[in-house]
Structure formats: structure tokens, C-alpha cells
Amino acid sequence: MFRISQLARTTASRGVRSYSASVETWRKISLFVAVPSVVIFSYVATKEELDHIHHLEHDPPKFVAYPYLRIRRRKFPYGDGDHTPFSNPLVNPDPED
């Protein structure tokens, strides 16, 4: 007669072998697919961003005076009072005053 303890041991030993194979498979996928993908996409994204910055340096955006822009009821409490900490002179043009 097959005992429950023998069944549990047999099932557990099968599970350990299949889990170890699965772990090894995902380890290989991580090392040989995920890591090179991250490196390649990081290179592409960095190249595109540097091209964009180069374009902005040579052809900066022009300021358009829309009536709803630059409404200031009081000055900002930092810096010169007119720019936020996130303003970037390369992409946020100032008026031509």
C-alpha cells in the first residue's frame, strides 16, 4: 500500500527538480536577454536625448506671449522670483522684454 508520506516525499522531490530547472531558465533569460536589452535601450535613449539637446542649442524655441502664460500675483520665494526651480532656459524661453 502506498503511504501518504511516501507520496508527499515523491511529490516534493519532483517539485524541487522542476523549480531548480525553472530558476536556471529564468537566470539565463535575465543574463542573456534582459541585461543586453537594458544596455541597448539605454544607449539608444541616451543618443536620442543628446541629439535633442544638440537641436535645442542650435534652434531654441521662440517665446509666444499667450495671455494665460506668466501670470504672477507674487514673486516665487526662491531664486530671482520669476522662475520655478524646474525652469530650464534651454527649453523654457523668456520673453523678449
N, CA, C and O atoms as a Tinker XYZ file with bonds, in Angstrom:
   388  protein
     1  N      0.842000   -1.181000    0.000000    73     2
     2  CA     0.000000    0.000000    0.000000    64     1     3
     3  C      0.889000    1.246000    0.000000    63     2     4     5
     4  O      1.888000    1.319000    0.715000    81     3
     5  N      0.500000    2.219000   -0.818000    73     3     6
     6  CA     1.255000    3.455000   -0.961000    64     5     7
     7  C      0.866000    4.404000    0.159000    63     6     8     9
     8  O     -0.309000    4.741000    0.303000    81     7
     9  N      1.817000    4.831000    0.939000    73     7    10
    10  CA     1.512000    5.696000    2.080000    64     9    11
    11  C      1.532000    7.160000    1.669000    63    10    12    13
    12  O      2.158000    7.536000    0.678000    81    11
    13  N      0.840000    7.972000    2.445000    73    11    14
    14  CA     0.759000    9.417000    2.155000    64    13    15
    15  C      2.130000   10.066000    2.330000    63    14    16    17
    16  O      2.473000   10.972000    1.570000    81    15
    17  N      2.912000    9.635000    3.295000    73    15    18
    18  CA     4.242000   10.223000    3.491000    64    17    19
    19  C      5.138000    9.949000    2.289000    63    18    20    21
    20  O      5.925000   10.809000    1.895000    81    19
    21  N      5.026000    8.755000    1.700000    73    19    22
    22  CA     5.805000    8.457000    0.510000    64    21    23
    23  C      5.349000    9.328000   -0.653000    63    22    24    25
    24  O      6.174000    9.799000   -1.435000    81    23
    25  N      4.053000    9.545000   -0.773000    73    23    26
    26  CA     3.514000   10.399000   -1.831000    64    25    27
    27  C      4.007000   11.837000   -1.669000    63    26    28    29
    28  O      4.371000   12.498000   -2.641000    81    27
    29  N      4.011000   12.304000   -0.421000    73    27    30
    30  CA     4.480000   13.667000   -0.163000    64    29    31
    31  C      5.958000   13.805000   -0.506000    63    30    32    33
    32  O      6.361000   14.802000   -1.105000    81    31
    33  N      6.761000   12.828000   -0.139000    73    31    34
    34  CA     8.191000   12.894000   -0.455000    64    33    35
    35  C      8.423000   12.842000   -1.961000    63    34    36    37
    36  O      9.260000   13.580000   -2.483000    81    35
    37  N      7.712000   12.001000   -2.647000    73    35    38
    38  CA     7.876000   11.883000   -4.094000    64    37    39
    39  C      7.467000   13.176000   -4.791000    63    38    40    41
    40  O      8.161000   13.650000   -5.690000    81    39
    41  N      6.348000   13.737000   -4.376000    73    39    42
    42  CA     5.871000   14.990000   -4.979000    64    41    43
    43  C      6.836000   16.131000   -4.685000    63    42    44    45
    44  O      7.124000   16.950000   -5.557000    81    43
    45  N      7.332000   16.178000   -3.456000    73    43    46
    46  CA     8.259000   17.246000   -3.083000    64    45    47
    47  C      9.564000   17.133000   -3.869000    63    46    48    49
    48  O     10.103000   18.142000   -4.322000    81    47
    49  N     10.061000   15.937000   -4.030000    73    47    50
    50  CA    11.320000   15.792000   -4.754000    64    49    51
    51  C     11.149000   16.152000   -6.232000    63    50    52    53
    52  O     12.071000   16.700000   -6.837000    81    51
    53  N     10.012000   15.861000   -6.812000    73    51    54
    54  CA     9.746000   16.259000   -8.205000    64    53    55
    55  C      9.664000   17.777000   -8.312000    63    54    56    57
    56  O     10.179000   18.367000   -9.261000    81    55
    57  N      9.017000   18.403000   -7.337000    73    55    58
    58  CA     8.872000   19.859000   -7.376000    64    57    59
    59  C     10.197000   20.575000   -7.264000    63    58    60    61
    60  O     10.402000   21.599000   -7.916000    81    59
    61  N     11.096000   20.062000   -6.454000    73    59    62
    62  CA    12.398000   20.692000   -6.283000    64    61    63
    63  C     13.172000   20.648000   -7.590000    63    62    64    65
    64  O     13.798000   21.636000   -7.974000    81    63
    65  N     13.135000   19.525000   -8.269000    73    63    66
    66  CA    13.846000   19.427000   -9.543000    64    65    67
    67  C     13.259000   20.373000  -10.585000    63    66    68    69
    68  O     14.016000   21.023000  -11.306000    81    67
    69  N     11.956000   20.469000  -10.684000    73    67    70
    70  CA    11.358000   21.343000  -11.689000    64    69    71
    71  C     11.583000   22.809000  -11.330000    63    70    72    73
    72  O     11.743000   23.643000  -12.220000    81    71
    73  N     11.598000   23.134000  -10.030000    73    71    74
    74  CA    11.854000   24.514000   -9.640000    64    73    75
    75  C     13.291000   24.914000   -9.935000    63    74    76    77
    76  O     13.548000   26.036000  -10.373000    81    75
    77  N     14.206000   24.023000   -9.702000    73    75    78
    78  CA    15.605000   24.363000   -9.965000    64    77    79
    79  C     15.826000   24.568000  -11.464000    63    78    80    81
    80  O     16.592000   25.445000  -11.865000    81    79
    81  N     15.169000   23.774000  -12.279000    73    79    82
    82  CA    15.287000   23.965000  -13.730000    64    81    83
    83  C     14.667000   25.294000  -14.144000    63    82    84    85
    84  O     15.202000   26.003000  -14.996000    81    83
    85  N     13.545000   25.617000  -13.537000    73    83    86
    86  CA    12.888000   26.883000  -13.844000    64    85    87
    87  C     13.739000   28.069000  -13.408000    63    86    88    89
    88  O     13.848000   29.060000  -14.129000    81    87
    89  N     14.335000   27.966000  -12.236000    73    87    90
    90  CA    15.216000   29.035000  -11.746000    64    89    91
    91  C     16.387000   29.222000  -12.694000    63    90    92    93
    92  O     16.754000   30.354000  -13.010000    81    91
    93  N     16.969000   28.143000  -13.143000    73    91    94
    94  CA    18.104000   28.226000  -14.063000    64    93    95
    95  C     17.684000   28.844000  -15.401000    63    94    96    97
    96  O     18.431000   29.627000  -15.988000    81    95
    97  N     16.493000   28.491000  -15.875000    73    95    98
    98  CA    15.997000   29.066000  -17.123000    64    97    99
    99  C     15.821000   30.576000  -16.994000    63    98   100   101
   100  O     16.247000   31.327000  -17.871000    81    99
   101  N     15.197000   31.024000  -15.908000    73    99   102
   102  CA    14.982000   32.463000  -15.729000    64   101   103
   103  C     16.289000   33.200000  -15.467000    63   102   104   105
   104  O     16.417000   34.371000  -15.823000    81   103
   105  N     17.255000   32.535000  -14.853000    73   103   106
   106  CA    18.566000   33.145000  -14.660000    64   105   107
   107  C     19.227000   33.399000  -16.014000    63   106   108   109
   108  O     19.799000   34.465000  -16.244000    81   107
   109  N     19.145000   32.423000  -16.898000    73   107   110
   110  CA    19.731000   32.584000  -18.233000    64   109   111
   111  C     19.005000   33.665000  -19.031000    63   110   112   113
   112  O     19.636000   34.458000  -19.729000    81   111
   113  N     17.674000   33.692000  -18.925000    73   111   114
   114  CA    16.905000   34.731000  -19.623000    64   113   115
   115  C     17.307000   36.108000  -19.113000    63   114   116   117
   116  O     17.472000   37.041000  -19.899000    81   115
   117  N     17.466000   36.237000  -17.799000    73   115   118
   118  CA    17.857000   37.524000  -17.228000    64   117   119
   119  C     19.231000   37.956000  -17.707000    63   118   120   121
   120  O     19.435000   39.115000  -18.069000    81   119
   121  N     20.166000   37.026000  -17.707000    73   119   122
   122  CA    21.534000   37.380000  -18.080000    64   121   123
   123  C     21.712000   37.611000  -19.569000    63   122   124   125
   124  O     22.428000   38.528000  -19.970000    81   123
   125  N     21.074000   36.796000  -20.392000    73   123   126
   126  CA    21.348000   36.854000  -21.828000    64   125   127
   127  C     20.303000   37.606000  -22.647000    63   126   128   129
   128  O     20.524000   37.866000  -23.829000    81   127
   129  N     19.177000   37.956000  -22.046000    73   127   130
   130  CA    18.145000   38.718000  -22.764000    64   129   131
   131  C     17.907000   40.062000  -22.084000    63   130   132   133
   132  O     17.979000   41.103000  -22.737000    81   131
   133  N     17.627000   40.055000  -20.798000    73   131   134
   134  CA    17.237000   41.286000  -20.110000    64   133   135
   135  C     18.398000   42.280000  -19.993000    63   134   136   137
   136  O     18.230000   43.457000  -20.310000    81   135
   137  N     19.542000   41.834000  -19.553000    73   135   138
   138  CA    20.672000   42.745000  -19.366000    64   137   139
   139  C     21.126000   43.356000  -20.695000    63   138   140   141
   140  O     21.293000   44.574000  -20.756000    81   139
   141  N     21.332000   42.580000  -21.758000    73   139   142
   142  CA    21.686000   43.219000  -23.033000    64   141   143
   143  C     20.595000   44.163000  -23.558000    63   142   144   145
   144  O     20.903000   45.186000  -24.169000    81   143
   145  N     19.323000   43.821000  -23.321000    73   143   146
   146  CA    18.243000   44.709000  -23.755000    64   145   147
   147  C     18.306000   46.044000  -23.034000    63   146   148   149
   148  O     18.126000   47.095000  -23.650000    81   147
   149  N     18.556000   46.010000  -21.749000    73   147   150
   150  CA    18.669000   47.257000  -20.979000    64   149   151
   151  C     19.842000   48.087000  -21.485000    63   150   152   153
   152  O     19.722000   49.303000  -21.632000    81   151
   153  N     20.954000   47.454000  -21.747000    73   151   154
   154  CA    22.131000   48.177000  -22.239000    64   153   155
   155  C     21.848000   48.799000  -23.601000    63   154   156   157
   156  O     22.174000   49.965000  -23.823000    81   155
   157  N     21.252000   48.050000  -24.507000    73   155   158
   158  CA    20.961000   48.561000  -25.850000    64   157   159
   159  C     19.973000   49.712000  -25.799000    63   158   160   161
   160  O     20.196000   50.746000  -26.429000    81   159
   161  N     18.884000   49.548000  -25.059000    73   159   162
   162  CA    17.881000   50.612000  -24.993000    64   161   163
   163  C     18.400000   51.833000  -24.241000    63   162   164   165
   164  O     17.991000   52.954000  -24.541000    81   163
   165  N     19.283000   51.641000  -23.279000    73   163   166
   166  CA    19.901000   52.788000  -22.600000    64   165   167
   167  C     20.772000   53.576000  -23.568000    63   166   168   169
   168  O     20.756000   54.807000  -23.561000    81   167
   169  N     21.518000   52.882000  -24.387000    73   167   170
   170  CA    22.339000   53.557000  -25.391000    64   169   171
   171  C     21.476000   54.345000  -26.375000    63   170   172   173
   172  O     21.778000   55.499000  -26.681000    81   171
   173  N     20.417000   53.733000  -26.865000    73   171   174
   174  CA    19.539000   54.404000  -27.829000    64   173   175
   175  C     18.879000   55.630000  -27.196000    63   174   176   177
   176  O     18.820000   56.691000  -27.817000    81   175
   177  N     18.388000   55.490000  -25.975000    73   175   178
   178  CA    17.722000   56.613000  -25.307000    64   177   179
   179  C     18.698000   57.746000  -25.045000    63   178   180   181
   180  O     18.343000   58.912000  -25.218000    81   179
   181  N     19.918000   57.433000  -24.632000    73   179   182
   182  CA    20.921000   58.467000  -24.379000    64   181   183
   183  C     21.293000   59.180000  -25.666000    63   182   184   185
   184  O     21.432000   60.403000  -25.675000    81   183
   185  N     21.456000   58.440000  -26.748000    73   183   186
   186  CA    21.791000   59.055000  -28.041000    64   185   187
   187  C     20.680000   59.988000  -28.496000    63   186   188   189
   188  O     20.951000   61.096000  -28.959000    81   187
   189  N     19.430000   59.551000  -28.369000    73   187   190
   190  CA    18.300000   60.401000  -28.774000    64   189   191
   191  C     18.227000   61.670000  -27.922000    63   190   192   193
   192  O     17.972000   62.754000  -28.447000    81   191
   193  N     18.449000   61.543000  -26.626000    73   191   194
   194  CA    18.396000   62.708000  -25.746000    64   193   195
   195  C     19.509000   63.694000  -26.065000    63   194   196   197
   196  O     19.283000   64.904000  -26.054000    81   195
   197  N     20.706000   63.194000  -26.348000    73   195   198
   198  CA    21.807000   64.088000  -26.706000    64   197   199
   199  C     21.548000   64.774000  -28.043000    63   198   200   201
   200  O     21.897000   65.942000  -28.208000    81   199
   201  N     20.947000   64.076000  -28.994000    73   199   202
   202  CA    20.575000   64.704000  -30.265000    64   201   203
   203  C     19.537000   65.798000  -30.039000    63   202   204   205
   204  O     19.598000   66.853000  -30.669000    81   203
   205  N     18.591000   65.552000  -29.148000    73   203   206
   206  CA    17.560000   66.542000  -28.856000    64   205   207
   207  C     18.166000   67.790000  -28.206000    63   206   208   209
   208  O     17.798000   68.912000  -28.553000    81   207
   209  N     19.087000   67.594000  -27.271000    73   207   210
   210  CA    19.750000   68.733000  -26.619000    64   209   211
   211  C     20.568000   69.513000  -27.642000    63   210   212   213
   212  O     20.566000   70.744000  -27.623000    81   211
   213  N     21.262000   68.821000  -28.529000    73   211   214
   214  CA    22.042000   69.481000  -29.578000    64   213   215
   215  C     21.119000   70.316000  -30.470000    63   214   216   217
   216  O     21.471000   71.437000  -30.839000    81   215
   217  N     19.960000   69.791000  -30.816000    73   215   218
   218  CA    18.998000   70.524000  -31.639000    64   217   219
   219  C     18.505000   71.776000  -30.910000    63   218   220   221
   220  O     18.396000   72.842000  -31.517000    81   219
   221  N     18.210000   71.656000  -29.619000    73   219   222
   222  CA    17.722000   72.811000  -28.860000    64   221   223
   223  C     18.776000   73.896000  -28.726000    63   222   224   225
   224  O     18.438000   75.079000  -28.693000    81   223
   225  N     20.052000   73.517000  -28.649000    73   223   226
   226  CA    21.111000   74.512000  -28.548000    64   225   227
   227  C     21.235000   75.321000  -29.830000    63   226   228   229
   228  O     21.531000   76.515000  -29.780000    81   227
   229  N     21.012000   74.687000  -30.981000    73   227   230
   230  CA    21.170000   75.386000  -32.255000    64   229   231
   231  C     19.887000   76.037000  -32.748000    63   230   232   233
   232  O     19.942000   76.987000  -33.530000    81   231
   233  N     18.751000   75.556000  -32.314000    73   231   234
   234  CA    17.466000   76.130000  -32.740000    64   233   235
   235  C     16.532000   76.206000  -31.528000    63   234   236   237
   236  O     15.613000   75.397000  -31.404000    81   235
   237  N     16.767000   77.180000  -30.630000    73   235   238
   238  CA    15.959000   77.244000  -29.409000    64   237   239
   239  C     14.507000   77.617000  -29.720000    63   238   240   241
   240  O     14.237000   78.264000  -30.732000    81   239
   241  N     13.575000   77.214000  -28.858000    73   239   242
   242  CA    12.172000   77.561000  -29.092000    64   241   243
   243  C     11.947000   79.058000  -28.907000    63   242   244   245
   244  O     12.616000   79.697000  -28.095000    81   243
   245  N     11.020000   79.604000  -29.652000    73   243   246
   246  CA    10.696000   81.028000  -29.571000    64   245   247
   247  C      9.602000   81.236000  -28.530000    63   246   248   249
   248  O      8.722000   80.391000  -28.367000    81   247
   249  N      9.662000   82.365000  -27.829000    73   247   250
   250  CA     8.647000   82.683000  -26.829000    64   249   251
   251  C      7.390000   83.184000  -27.530000    63   250   252   253
   252  O      7.459000   84.064000  -28.388000    81   251
   253  N      6.246000   82.623000  -27.161000    73   251   254
   254  CA     4.956000   83.065000  -27.673000    64   253   255
   255  C      4.180000   83.624000  -26.491000    63   254   256   257
   256  O      3.963000   82.921000  -25.504000    81   255
   257  N      3.763000   84.873000  -26.580000    73   255   258
   258  CA     3.122000   85.552000  -25.445000    64   257   259
   259  C      1.623000   85.263000  -25.413000    63   258   260   261
   260  O      0.816000   86.110000  -25.797000    81   259
   261  N      1.256000   84.081000  -24.961000    73   259   262
   262  CA    -0.152000   83.762000  -24.767000    64   261   263
   263  C     -0.641000   84.497000  -23.520000    63   262   264   265
   264  O      0.136000   84.682000  -22.583000    81   263
   265  N     -1.908000   84.921000  -23.481000    73   263   266
   266  CA    -2.376000   85.718000  -22.335000    64   265   267
   267  C     -2.425000   84.940000  -21.018000    63   266   268   269
   268  O     -2.418000   85.553000  -19.951000    81   267
   269  N     -2.474000   83.633000  -21.066000    73   267   270
   270  CA    -2.574000   82.850000  -19.839000    64   269   271
   271  C     -1.209000   82.405000  -19.308000    63   270   272   273
   272  O     -1.139000   81.727000  -18.283000    81   271
   273  N     -0.134000   82.774000  -19.986000    73   271   274
   274  CA     1.204000   82.411000  -19.528000    64   273   275
   275  C      1.792000   83.512000  -18.665000    63   274   276   277
   276  O      1.466000   84.688000  -18.829000    81   275
   277  N      2.647000   83.127000  -17.760000    73   275   278
   278  CA     3.445000   84.041000  -16.938000    64   277   279
   279  C      2.590000   84.990000  -16.106000    63   278   280   281
   280  O      2.959000   86.153000  -15.938000    81   279
   281  N      1.471000   84.529000  -15.587000    73   279   282
   282  CA     0.658000   85.325000  -14.671000    64   281   283
   283  C      1.290000   85.176000  -13.292000    63   282   284   285
   284  O      1.355000   84.072000  -12.751000    81   283
   285  N      1.756000   86.293000  -12.722000    73   283   286
   286  CA     2.399000   86.276000  -11.409000    64   285   287
   287  C      1.654000   87.228000  -10.488000    63   286   288   289
   288  O      1.626000   88.434000  -10.735000    81   287
   289  N      1.043000   86.697000   -9.421000    73   287   290
   290  CA     0.407000   87.555000   -8.425000    64   289   291
   291  C      1.422000   87.982000   -7.370000    63   290   292   293
   292  O      1.294000   89.050000   -6.771000    81   291
   293  N      2.408000   87.163000   -7.153000    73   291   294
   294  CA     3.529000   87.493000   -6.270000    64   293   295
   295  C      4.754000   86.719000   -6.762000    63   294   296   297
   296  O      4.628000   85.755000   -7.516000    81   295
   297  N      5.924000   87.148000   -6.331000    73   295   298
   298  CA     7.163000   86.505000   -6.779000    64   297   299
   299  C      7.339000   85.163000   -6.094000    63   298   300   301
   300  O      6.854000   84.948000   -4.983000    81   299
   301  N      8.040000   84.261000   -6.774000    73   299   302
   302  CA     8.393000   82.994000   -6.161000    64   301   303
   303  C      9.362000   83.250000   -5.003000    63   302   304   305
   304  O     10.162000   84.182000   -5.084000    81   303
   305  N      9.320000   82.459000   -3.934000    73   303   306
   306  CA    10.180000   82.724000   -2.775000    64   305   307
   307  C     11.628000   82.230000   -2.941000    63   306   308   309
   308  O     12.357000   82.153000   -1.953000    81   307
   309  N     12.048000   81.904000   -4.137000    73   307   310
   310  CA    13.394000   81.394000   -4.344000    64   309   311
   311  C     13.948000   81.968000   -5.631000    63   310   312   313
   312  O     13.198000   82.383000   -6.516000    81   311
   313  N     15.231000   81.988000   -5.725000    73   311   314
   314  CA    15.888000   82.467000   -6.936000    64   313   315
   315  C     15.594000   83.920000   -7.216000    63   314   316   317
   316  O     15.579000   84.741000   -6.298000    81   315
   317  N     15.357000   84.252000   -8.479000    73   315   318
   318  CA    15.067000   85.631000   -8.856000    64   317   319
   319  C     13.592000   85.976000   -8.695000    63   318   320   321
   320  O     13.204000   87.117000   -8.945000    81   319
   321  N     12.767000   85.030000   -8.287000    73   319   322
   322  CA    11.347000   85.285000   -8.064000    64   321   323
   323  C     10.491000   85.132000   -9.301000    63   322   324   325
   324  O      9.267000   85.220000   -9.215000    81   323
   325  N     11.102000   84.904000  -10.447000    73   323   326
   326  CA    10.342000   84.810000  -11.698000    64   325   327
   327  C     10.397000   83.417000  -12.319000    63   326   328   329
   328  O      9.602000   83.104000  -13.206000    81   327
   329  N     11.323000   82.582000  -11.865000    73   327   330
   330  CA    11.473000   81.239000  -12.433000    64   329   331
   331  C     11.261000   80.186000  -11.350000    63   330   332   333
   332  O     11.637000   80.388000  -10.196000    81   331
   333  N     10.659000   79.070000  -11.729000    73   331   334
   334  CA    10.484000   77.956000  -10.800000    64   333   335
   335  C     11.803000   77.211000  -10.666000    63   334   336   337
   336  O     12.710000   77.441000  -11.466000    81   335
   337  N     11.944000   76.324000   -9.682000    73   335   338
   338  CA    13.179000   75.556000   -9.596000    64   337   339
   339  C     13.347000   74.587000  -10.772000    63   338   340   341
   340  O     14.445000   74.084000  -11.010000    81   339
   341  N     12.262000   74.328000  -11.502000    73   339   342
   342  CA    12.316000   73.376000  -12.609000    64   341   343
   343  C     12.457000   74.059000  -13.961000    63   342   344   345
   344  O     12.484000   73.381000  -14.988000    81   343
   345  N     12.547000   75.382000  -13.987000    73   343   346
   346  CA    12.652000   76.052000  -15.282000    64   345   347
   347  C     14.024000   75.780000  -15.883000    63   346   348   349
   348  O     15.038000   75.766000  -15.186000    81   347
   349  N     14.029000   75.568000  -17.173000    73   347   350
   350  CA    15.240000   75.245000  -17.901000    64   349   351
   351  C     15.366000   76.273000  -19.020000    63   350   352   353
   352  O     14.523000   76.302000  -19.916000    81   351
   353  N     16.382000   77.105000  -18.990000    73   351   354
   354  CA    16.494000   78.151000  -20.013000    64   353   355
   355  C     16.650000   77.595000  -21.426000    63   354   356   357
   356  O     16.429000   78.310000  -22.404000    81   355
   357  N     17.028000   76.335000  -21.534000    73   355   358
   358  CA    17.184000   75.738000  -22.854000    64   357   359
   359  C     15.833000   75.444000  -23.505000    63   358   360   361
   360  O     15.701000   75.560000  -24.723000    81   359
   361  N     14.827000   75.066000  -22.712000    73   359   362
   362  CA    13.525000   74.710000  -23.281000    64   361   363
   363  C     12.394000   75.635000  -22.849000    63   362   364   365
   364  O     11.303000   75.568000  -23.415000    81   363
   365  N     12.626000   76.499000  -21.856000    73   363   366
   366  CA    11.617000   77.457000  -21.416000    64   365   367
   367  C     12.100000   78.867000  -21.726000    63   366   368   369
   368  O     12.781000   79.476000  -20.901000    81   367
   369  N     11.764000   79.394000  -22.891000    73   367   370
   370  CA    12.290000   80.713000  -23.269000    64   369   371
   371  C     11.662000   81.828000  -22.434000    63   370   372   373
   372  O     10.518000   81.719000  -21.991000    81   371
   373  N     12.423000   82.897000  -22.228000    73   371   374
   374  CA    11.936000   84.083000  -21.535000    64   373   375
   375  C     11.398000   85.070000  -22.568000    63   374   376   377
   376  O     11.771000   85.008000  -23.739000    81   375
   377  N     10.522000   85.980000  -22.138000    73   375   378
   378  CA    10.022000   86.985000  -23.092000    64   377   379
   379  C     11.145000   87.899000  -23.553000    63   378   380   381
   380  O     12.181000   88.004000  -22.896000    81   379
   381  N     10.940000   88.538000  -24.647000    73   379   382
   382  CA    11.962000   89.384000  -25.268000    64   381   383
   383  C     12.015000   90.786000  -24.677000    63   382   384   385
   384  O     12.608000   91.674000  -25.290000    81   383
   385  N     11.416000   91.022000  -23.507000    73   383   386
   386  CA    11.341000   92.370000  -22.917000    64   385   387
   387  C     12.666000   93.020000  -22.804000    63   386   388
   388  O     12.760000   94.151000  -22.328000    81   387
